[in-house]
Structure formats: structure tokens, C-alpha cells
């Protein structure tokens, strides 16, 4: 199969994996929650957050693997490619040893959680952290072979393996839960899946790509170059962990595992909307990249910024407004009675994220101009602000206070400061951007108000009623968006696939 065919198939499979990755949790999560229970799920969430910090010990090296393997392959330097693979295996083996030492040591110093966990729960947390540490340490060096397949442009193999893993993971999890292993079973299933998938990657690399690592010395200065290249990925990892994982650690310490479970369910919806937005921007990214590689006037950059932002807003505003209207009922039906507070958590973590999502073209512009370092500094600052606010608010207002802390931090950093930077330092016409967005906002507000009024009058306590309401809301919103929100360009984008489908049907008929 040609490179282009591989790439196209890989893109299709990537979106299939994204679809499966969102549909399966919808089916799997409520079953898992009912079998596992809030306490066990909360303990698993705390352990995962701890492992997030331990995982930082890879120092962002993973970001460099693909770059250097691809570089030497493009040069036809097979020996250098084999040596750099060997170098990364040695680096990751050293990191794995460090993870094993730090993770095991840390597992002996989790007594602070004794204020919110009983002795049995604390013992379970220690077991989870140790098992997760062992899992990470064992399989980290073997993760390199996945990058090798991507560097060799074996997109179909890589994505098919990803799709199969996405399907196998919940199946293995449920099998372990049904056997009575509880949260430990989730770690065991992850270990088994890692064993199978990495074995497949290794066999493929050895037998199909004929790639074997070489542990001979690499060219001088390469190690330093790798660490310099990896620094900002390492910084990004720190920011992500500080911002999105520390909340659970603080909640677990201050309140307990049940609160972590409820918070975790609410925070998952932020991930769903981010994934969807990323998928949309991924479709537009090639065109954006072409424009940004040229010496594009500031006016055209602003036009691009607004054009993509409007498209993102049309999609995201529908999702967010629908969640505001139906989210409470959805969580009750999906997760159960014990997750009422998850609705407020979801709103406080989801709504502020919509702004950077509709402005993600700005990040591409920053990177093209090599000015994205400022954004990293801002993110690091708001991550620490979030931690401070969470410590202050969680004791007074519980998990809703923790979510509100996340919301405030995001507004200050990712909305106020970043928009100021876009306007004053990059030259984007931010007032014009917001003029366009605010012009589309009234429809969303009206639909939210009408939707909330109806859901107050009509009790939605079953899935059939929920789906009827969701379908009606979708049809009405799409119709209103077409006539009152979209400009001519957006209407054309919306109707073009429908016209093609119509023409194909009638042509075939």
C-alpha cells in the first residue's frame, strides 16, 4: 500500500478510534461504576493521580522518540536509526528503574491520606500505587516500538492496534470486576493489555520492519540534544498534571475517595468536548498550516482566527447548551443517584474550556511565530493558582469548590491573559473576534432558557424520554443555527455534504 493510502486509512482509523473511544465509555462507565462502587473508583482515581506525578520522571523524552527515528529513516541511515532506538531503550530502562524506586518509596509515605481513608482503604491505595508503579516500570522501555511503527508510516497497523486496544480494555476490565478483583482488577487488566499490545508491536518491528535495536554508542552531543528538545514537552506534562490531576489528590486527602469518584465523573465531560474540538481542528489543521507557513498579513490571520473560531463555536455551543439543559438528567440516568454534584463539577470545568477551544487557531499561530513559550508560562502560573484556590475552597465548599477553583484559574489565565497577549503582542483583532462570537450567543442563551423551562415542567426519568428530548433539541438547535447563527460560508460547509449525498442517491437511482 502506498504512503498516501496508508495515511488516508490512518486518518480514517484515527477518527474511528476517537468515535469508539467516546462511545465505549458511554456504555462501559455506568456498568463499571455499579460493580466497582464509589469508594473503589475513588481510590483508583487517587492512585492514577499519584502515578501522573511519577510518570513525569520520563522528563518528556517520549516526545523526541518519533522525531529522531523519523529523521534517521528519512536520511536512510539505518545504523543510526538502530542506535537511536537502542539509546532510547537504555534511557527508558534507566527511567523505569527510577520510577520503580520513587514509586515504591512513595507508597510507604501515603499516611497523610489517613485523615480521610480508613486503614483498609489506605492499604488498598498503597497496593494500587505499587502495582501501577510496577506496570509503568516494566512496560515503559517497550513503548518505544509503537513510535517505531509510526515513524515507518505503518499507520494502518498502528491505528488498528489502537482500535482493538480501545475495545479490549473495557472488556478485560469488566471481566476482572466480575471476578471480584475490584480496583486492583483494573490495574491487572491494564497490565495484561500492555503485555499483549507491546508484544504485538515488538513482533511487528522485528519480523515485518526488520528493525533491531543497536546498543553501540551514538554520535556525541545527541543525548544533550534529546533532553533540550524534550524540555517543553516535560514542562507541558508538569502543567497538565498540576492542573488536571492535583484536584483529585487534594479532594482525596481532604474529603475521601467517594468525593474523588463524584468529581472524576463530572470532570470527564471536559475531556469529551476537548476530544471533539480537537477532531474538528484536526480536519482544518493542514489548511491552517499552509497559510501560516507563508508571510501572511495580520488581517488575514485575524480572518482565519475568526473563521475557525466561529465554526468551533457553532459545534461547541450546541454541546455545552445541550449539557446545561439535559446534563443533570443524563448523569442521574447514566451514573446513578450518588453523582448529583457531578453536574456542577462538569459545568465549572467544561464552560471555561470552551474559550481556548474556539481559539485553538491562536495556538497554531503562536507556534508558527515561535511565541508559544509565553502560553506555557501562563499555564504553569494558573496551574499553581488552581492548587492554591483548591486548597482554600475544597474545605469550605467540597468538590464544587474545587471545580470552581479550576474555573476561576482558567478564566484568568486562558481567557483574560491569553486574549490580552493575542491582541497586544500578536496583533490579532480580538475585539472583532468577540463581536462575532457574541453575535451568535443570543440564540444559545434563548435555547438554554427554553430548555431549562421545559425540563422543569417535564420529568425526564427514563432513557426513551431523554433521547426524545435530545433529538427534538438537536433538530430545533440545528435549524435555528442555520438561519440565525451561520453566515453564507458556514451554510455552504453545512449543506455541501448533504447535496453530495442527495446527488449520489439520485444518480445511483
C-alpha positions, -999 to 999 in steps of 0.1 A, spaced: 0 0 0 13 35 -9 23 61 16 -8 83 8 -31 53 11 -16 44 44 -20 80 56 -56 83 44 -65 49 60 -47 60 92 -67 92 94 -100 73 90 -89 48 116 -79 76 139 -114 91 138 -129 56 142 -107 52 173 -119 86 185 -156 75 179 -151 42 197 -131 59 225 -162 81 232 -190 55 226 -175 27 247 -171 48 279 -207 58 275 -217 21 277 -189 8 299 -187 35 326 -221 31 343 -217 -7 344 -182 -3 359 -194 22 384 -222 0 397 -199 -30 400 -169 -12 414 -187 13 438 -178 49 446 -151 41 472 -131 17 449 -135 40 419 -123 70 441 -93 50 453 -84 41 417 -87 78 408 -64 89 436 -38 62 426 -39 73 390 -33 109 400 -3 98 421 10 79 391 6 111 370 33 127 390 55 96 390 51 95 352 68 129 350 101 111 356 103 103 319 113 140 315 93 144 283 118 120 264 89 104 246 83 135 225 118 130 210 115 94 200 94 99 169 115 129 158 148 112 158 137 78 144 119 96 115 150 118 110 174 90 105 149 69 85 145 99 61 182 101 57 184 64 50 208 60 80 197 25 91 226 21 115 219 54 132 182 46 134 191 13 151 215 30 175 190 58 185 163 31 192 189 13 214 197 47 231 160 53 239 156 18 253 186 24 276 172 58 286 137 44 293 152 15 312 171 39 334 138 59 338 119 27 346 144 19 374 139 55 387 101 51 386 103 18 404 124 33 432 104 66 435 70 48 432 79 21 458 93 47 482 63 70 478 40 40 485 54 39 521 46 76 527 9 78 519 0 81 556 -13 117 550 -44 101 534 -52 85 568 -72 116 577 -99 107 551 -93 70 545 -99 41 569 -70 16 574 -84 -8 549 -88 19 522 -53 32 529 -39 -3 524 -57 -7 491 -43 27 479 -8 15 487 -14 -17 468 -27 2 438 2 26 437 27 -3 439 10 -23 412 7 8 389 44 16 395 54 -19 386 32 -18 355 47 15 343 83 5 350 81 -29 332 64 -17 301 80 18 296 110 6 276 88 -14 253 65 16 244 93 27 220 82 1 195 49 18 190 67 50 179 88 29 155 57 18 136 45 54 133 80 66 121 79 39 95 44 52 84 26 20 92 -5 40 101 -30 12 94 -12 -13 117 -8 14 144 -44 26 143 -59 -9 141 -39 -19 171 -52 12 188 -89 4 179 -86 -31 191 -70 -19 224 -99 5 229 -123 -23 225 -104 -49 246 -97 -26 276 -133 -23 289 -139 -60 282 -109 -70 302 -118 -45 330 -153 -59 333 -140 -95 333 -117 -86 362 -145 -68 381 -169 -98 376 -141 -120 391 -142 -98 422 -108 -81 419 -124 -46 423 -99 -16 416 -69 -40 417 -86 -58 387 -84 -26 366 -46 -25 371 -43 -62 364 -63 -58 331 -41 -28 321 -10 -50 327 -24 -78 306 -34 -54 278 1 -38 279 17 -72 277 -3 -82 246 -1 -49 227 36 -43 232 44 -79 223 25 -73 190 44 -41 184 78 -58 190 70 -88 168 59 -64 140 90 -43 143 114 -73 144 97 -95 117 80 -71 94 101 -39 96 133 -59 103 143 -33 129 165 -44 157 180 -21 183 217 -15 184 233 -6 217 265 9 202 275 44 212 256 72 194 271 104 180 284 128 206 260 155 217 229 136 208 219 129 244 220 166 253 201 175 221 173 150 231 169 165 266 168 201 252 142 190 227 122 172 254 122 201 278 90 219 267 71 185 265 83 179 300 70 214 311 37 207 293 34 174 312 40 192 345 13 217 337 -12 190 327 -6 171 359 -7 201 382 -39 214 366 -59 183 359 -47 157 385 -39 176 416 -75 184 423 -82 146 429 -52 143 452 -64 173 473 -100 161 473 -89 126 483 -68 140 511 -94 165 524 -127 146 519 -122 110 508 -124 85 478 -162 89 474 -158 126 467 -130 118 442 -153 94 424 -181 121 421 -156 147 410 -140 124 385 -173 117 367 -180 154 364 -145 162 351 -147 135 324 -172 156 303 -145 182 298 -124 155 281 -152 146 257 -157 182 245 -120 187 241 -116 155 220 -144 166 197 -130 201 193 -95 186 186 -111 163 159 -126 193 142 -95 214 143 -75 183 130 -96 184 98 -88 221 93 -51 219 105 -35 212 71 -51 243 56 -41 264 86 -5 251 85 -2 260 48 -14 296 55 9 300 85 40 289 66 36 320 43 43 356 52 6 361 60 -6 397 67 -21 403 102 -56 410 87 -57 375 71 -45 358 103 -74 375 121 -98 364 94 -86 328 98 -88 331 136 -124 343 134 -134 318 106 -122 287 125 -134 302 159 -170 306 145 -171 270 132 -158 257 166 -184 279 185 -213 266 164 -205 230 173 -193 235 209 -222 259 218 -246 232 208 -229 206 230 -225 229 260 -260 242 258 -274 207 255 -255 196 285 -267 226 306 -303 216 297 -300 178 299 -268 172 318 -283 167 353 -308 142 339 -281 124 319 -258 120 349 -287 106 370 -296 81 344 -261 73 334 -240 73 366 -268 70 392 -282 88 422 -250 93 441 -235 116 414 -257 146 417 -228 170 424 -210 158 392 -233 181 372 -220 213 389 -184 200 386 -189 193 349 -203 229 343 -174 246 362 -147 225 343 -164 225 309 -176 260 303 -143 280 307 -125 254 285 -148 264 255 -129 297 250 -95 282 243 -111 255 222 -128 281 199 -95 299 199 -72 270 192 -61 285 159 -43 311 181 -20 283 194 -11 273 159 -3 310 151 18 312 183 38 281 174 43 293 138 57 326 152 77 307 178 59 326 206 42 297 223 65 298 253 45 326 269 15 304 268 34 277 287 44 301 314 8 313 318 -4 277 320 22 269 347 11 300 367 -26 292 366 -18 256 375 -3 268 408 -31 293 412 -56 264 408 -38 244 435 -39 273 460 -75 281 453 -85 244 456 -68 240 490 -88 271 502 -122 263 487 -124 225 490 -127 225 528 -155 251 526 -174 240 495 -163 204 488 -158 192 453 -179 221 438 -154 245 454 -125 225 438 -142 228 404 -149 265 409 -112 270 416 -104 253 383 -129 276 366 -115 308 380 -79 299 372 -88 291 336 -107 323 332 -78 344 345 -51 327 325 -66 312 294 -92 338 287 -81 372 301 -43 370 299 -40 349 266 -66 372 249 -46 402 260 -14 386 245 -32 378 213 -43 414 209 -12 433 221 17 411 212 5 390 182 -17 417 166 -49 397 163 -81 417 163 -96 402 195 -125 428 198 -136 418 163 -134 381 172 -156 385 203 -180 407 183 -185 377 160 -189 353 189 -213 375 209 -234 380 178 -241 342 178 -246 339 216 -282 351 220 -296 321 202 -277 298 226 -290 317 256 -326 315 244 -324 278 238 -308 272 272 -336 292 289 -364 275 270 -348 241 275 -344 246 313 -380 258 315 -393 227 297 -371 203 317 -385 219 349 -420 210 337 -413 176 322 -397 150 344 -371 131 324 -366 99 343 -361 73 316 -338 68 286 -366 69 260 -378 103 273 -342 116 274 -335 106 238 -368 121 226 -359 154 243 -323 153 230 -334 147 194 -360 175 195 -334 199 210 -309 189 183 -333 194 154 -345 228 167 -310 240 175 -295 230 142 -324 247 123 -320 279 144 -282 278 140 -286 275 102 -310 305 99 -297 328 127 -261 319 135 -244 308 103 -230 331 76 -230 321 39 -197 303 41 -208 282 71 -241 274 54 -222 262 24 -200 239 45 -231 225 62 -251 219 31 -223 207 8 -221 171 22 -260 169 21 -260 180 -15 -234 154 -24 -253 127 -7 -285 137 -24 -268 138 -58 -252 104 -53 -285 88 -42 -305 102 -71 -276 94 -96 -275 58 -84 -313 56 -86 
